[in-house]
């Protein structure tokens, strides 16, 4: 009986993890499309509607924060599955501790955090500094950088803010 209970719990946890991974992939697909470049207004509205159905609050103005590796050791945190989970969990936890309803996705070698207003620029920049500290402690790798967009933007301009954050 105990073995059946343990098996049932393991299956439930496995299903929950799979559901969370699918949800994260769907969120990432929508954000990826919005970050990829200039889109017609109708496509932006379609993606924003889809994001709303997925529970993403992209109707507000957002700041874009990019967390990226500076060297091979830091890049390893993205390629090693266990470190990648630790990295994502650390960034999500730190950003959520300071901002309501942020969205964090993995975008091929960088993590992107969308931080909704009413956050002020200085508050978002301070969050970036705290993210770097938390990531270094959690992964044992200190060579990451954070860039923050120059202004908060609406959903149709996320790609421009993403470009700013990459250069910051």
C-alpha positions in Angstrom: 0.0 0.0 0.0 2.8 2.4 0.8 4.6 1.5 -2.5 1.3 2.4 -4.4 1.1 5.7 -2.5 4.7 6.6 -3.3 4.1 5.6 -7.0 0.9 7.7 -7.1 2.7 10.7 -5.7 5.6 10.3 -8.1 3.2 10.1 -11.0 1.3 13.2 -9.9 4.6 15.2 -9.5 5.8 14.0 -12.9 2.5 15.1 -14.5 2.7 18.5 -12.7 6.3 19.0 -13.9 5.3 18.1 -17.5 2.4 20.6 -17.4 4.7 23.3 -16.1 7.2 22.6 -18.8 4.5 22.8 -21.5 3.2 26.1 -20.0 6.7 27.6 -19.9 7.2 26.5 -23.6 3.9 28.2 -24.6 4.8 31.4 -22.7 8.2 31.3 -24.3 6.8 30.9 -27.8 4.5 34.0 -27.4 7.3 36.1 -25.9 9.8 34.9 -28.5 7.4 36.1 -31.3 7.1 39.5 -29.7 10.8 39.9 -29.2 11.7 38.7 -32.7 11.1 42.0 -34.5 8.7 44.5 -35.9 5.2 43.0 -36.3 2.0 44.4 -37.8 -0.4 45.7 -35.2 -2.9 42.9 -36.0 -0.2 40.3 -35.2 0.8 42.1 -32.0 -2.9 42.1 -30.9 -3.3 38.4 -31.7 -0.2 37.6 -29.7 -1.2 39.8 -26.8 -4.7 38.1 -26.8 -3.0 34.7 -26.8 -0.7 35.8 -24.0 -3.8 36.8 -22.0 -5.4 33.4 -22.5 -2.1 31.8 -21.2 -2.3 34.0 -18.1 0.5 36.5 -19.1 -0.4 40.1 -18.3 1.2 41.8 -21.3 -1.3 44.6 -21.7 0.7 46.8 -19.4 3.9 48.7 -20.2 7.0 46.5 -19.5 10.7 46.9 -18.8 12.9 44.3 -20.4 15.8 42.8 -18.5 18.3 40.5 -20.1 20.5 38.2 -18.0 23.4 36.7 -20.1 26.6 34.8 -19.6 29.9 36.6 -19.9 32.1 33.5 -20.4 32.2 29.8 -21.0 31.7 28.9 -17.3 28.6 31.0 -17.2 27.3 29.6 -20.5 27.6 26.2 -18.8 24.8 27.2 -16.5 22.5 27.3 -19.5 23.7 24.0 -21.0 23.8 21.9 -17.8 20.2 20.9 -17.2 20.5 21.0 -13.4 22.3 24.4 -13.4 19.8 25.7 -16.0 16.9 24.9 -13.6 18.7 26.5 -10.7 19.4 29.6 -12.8 15.8 30.0 -13.9 14.4 29.3 -10.5 16.8 31.8 -8.9 16.0 34.6 -11.5 12.2 34.0 -11.2 12.3 34.0 -7.4 14.4 37.2 -7.2 12.4 39.2 -9.8 9.1 38.1 -8.3 10.3 39.1 -4.8 10.4 42.7 -6.1 7.8 43.0 -8.9 4.3 41.8 -9.4 3.6 39.4 -12.3 6.9 39.4 -14.1 7.5 37.0 -17.0 10.8 35.2 -17.2 11.8 33.0 -20.2 14.9 31.3 -21.5 15.9 32.7 -24.9 18.7 30.5 -26.1 21.6 31.4 -23.9 20.0 34.3 -22.0 17.1 34.8 -19.6 14.6 37.5 -20.4 12.5 39.1 -17.7 9.6 41.3 -18.6 8.9 43.5 -15.6 5.6 45.3 -15.6 5.0 48.9 -14.5 4.5 50.6 -12.1 8.2 49.8 -11.4 10.6 52.8 -11.7 13.8 52.5 -13.7 16.0 52.6 -10.6 14.0 49.8 -9.0 14.3 47.6 -12.1 18.0 48.3 -12.3 18.4 47.4 -8.6 16.5 44.2 -9.2 19.1 43.4 -11.9 21.9 43.9 -9.4 20.2 41.6 -6.9 19.6 39.0 -9.6 23.3 38.9 -10.4 24.2 38.4 -6.7 21.6 35.7 -6.3 22.7 33.9 -9.5 26.3 33.9 -8.5 25.4 32.4 -5.1 23.1 29.8 -6.5 25.2 28.6 -9.4 28.7 29.3 -8.1 29.4 31.2 -11.3 29.8 35.0 -11.1 30.3 36.0 -14.7 26.9 37.1 -15.8 25.7 40.5 -17.0 22.3 42.2 -16.7 21.0 44.8 -19.1 17.7 46.8 -18.7 15.8 48.6 -21.4 15.9 52.4 -21.4 12.2 52.7 -20.9 9.1 50.7 -20.2 7.2 49.9 -23.4 3.9 48.5 -24.6 3.7 45.0 -26.0 4.2 46.2 -29.6 7.6 47.7 -28.8 9.1 44.8 -26.8 11.5 44.0 -29.5 13.0 47.5 -29.4 13.3 47.4 -25.6 14.9 43.9 -25.9 17.5 45.4 -28.2 18.2 48.2 -25.7 18.6 45.7 -22.9 21.0 43.6 -24.9 23.2 46.6 -25.4 23.0 48.0 -21.9 
